[in-house]
Each structure stands twice: as C-alpha cells, then as structure tokens.
C-alpha cells in the first residue's frame, strides 16, 4: 500500500486510518467479551463460544478496491469498504446468534449501518451467517472518529462449514469442480440439520434439569 501512496502526507493518513480501524476492532472485541461475561454472571450461560478478529492487510485492501473498480485511495478505502476491521462471534446455537445481534444493536454508542441475514436467506452455495456493519466511536485526545466494523455472528457448525468453503475457494481460485461444490452444498444442508438438532437437544436438557429441580424442591417441601 505504501508503494502506491504518493506523498508522506498520504502515508501518514494511511497509518492513522489503520490505527483507527485497529482501535475499533479492539473496542468491538472487548464489547463482545463483556456481553458474554454478563450472560455468564447474570444467567450462568455463555452464548459465545469464542471470538475471532482480523484487520485486512494492505494487499487485501488494494486487491478488493481494484476488484470493485475503484481507484486505490484512502478516501475510497474508508468510503467503499466495510470489512477492513472484522469481528467474528461464534455462538452455540442459532437463537444465541439473534440474541447477541439484538444486544449489539441496543448499545447506545453503536450504530448499526446495515444487516445481511444469511441465516434466513442463505447464499446459493449454502453459506449461512449473520452479518452486521456497525459504526464504532473512537475517542481521541482531540476528536471523535466513527469507524466501521463488520461483525459476523454464526454457530460453531456454520463456522466449520465456512472455513472449509473458504479453503476450497482459495485452492481453486473460485473455480472449484462442480461435484465438489455439490458436496459442499449437501454439507451445508447437513449443518443446518445439525444446528436444529443440537438446539432441540439443548432445549430438552434445560427442560429436564428444570423439571428435576422443581421435583427436588417439591420433595424437600413435603
């Protein structure tokens, strides 16, 4: 990226922009961790299995702008790209995904810019995930800067499938054999069934534990 920039001023702007995106990434990651800690503290339940974060590399930013037909400038980077800073939140169940998304959307300092629900509306290849692009305020010593962060929320099974899909797309440079893509779509359907079955099992477990507790209390009272 620095080889493309034409002046020291542009280099300085690039470094400041990446510092701000990194700061927004850290802030959003911390918010997700605090959300999970609150659920554990308040409800003795952790909806988040783990959290991943990443900052796009300079090469990736340049490639994305060029693929989308934009001149490689810092202004276009800020205006046209929404996934320079990305947080991926991996949940146990689909219900947890929507609960976490709702919690993020209700935070006063977070502005949800747009949402893409690939769980209710999967991509043709079977990809499922809940995407949010949010604006996160970064308070500096002399000003406030609002930075975009892409938040992807998905189940463990969805994340496993997406990881495999990404490897296949990378290996074949977007031109994978038809048979492999068909098998991948079949796996996506199986992942959906697995998510639903695991959710049902968890609900049954909670109901059984609750029933035992009520029976125990009733026996103790008698």
Number of C-alpha atoms within 10 A of each C-alpha: 15 13 7 11 16 10 11 10 10 15 17 12 15 20 13 12 17 17 12 21 25 21 18 23 25 15 16 24 20 13 14 20 15 12 18 19 17 14 14 14 11 10 9 10 12 18 23 25 13 15 15 11 17 14 17 15 12 14 9 13 18 18 14 16 17 12 9 10 9 14 12 17 17 16 12 12 19 15 10 13 16 18 18 22 25 24 22 21 26 23 24 20 22 22 12 18 23 16 12 18 19 11 12 21 16 11 11 7 11 15 17 19 14 11 15 14 16 15 19 10 13 15 12 8 13 23 19 25 24 23 19 22 20 22 21 21 18 15 12 9 5 6 7 10 13 16 21 25 27 25 24 23 28 27 26 20 20 24 21 12 20 19 12 12 19 12 11 18 14 12 11 10 10 10 11 13 10 9 9 11 17 13 11 20 18 13 14 22 14 14 21 17 12 14 19 14 12 14 16 13 12 14 12 12 12 12 12 12 12 12 12 12 12 12 12 12 11 10 9 8 7 6
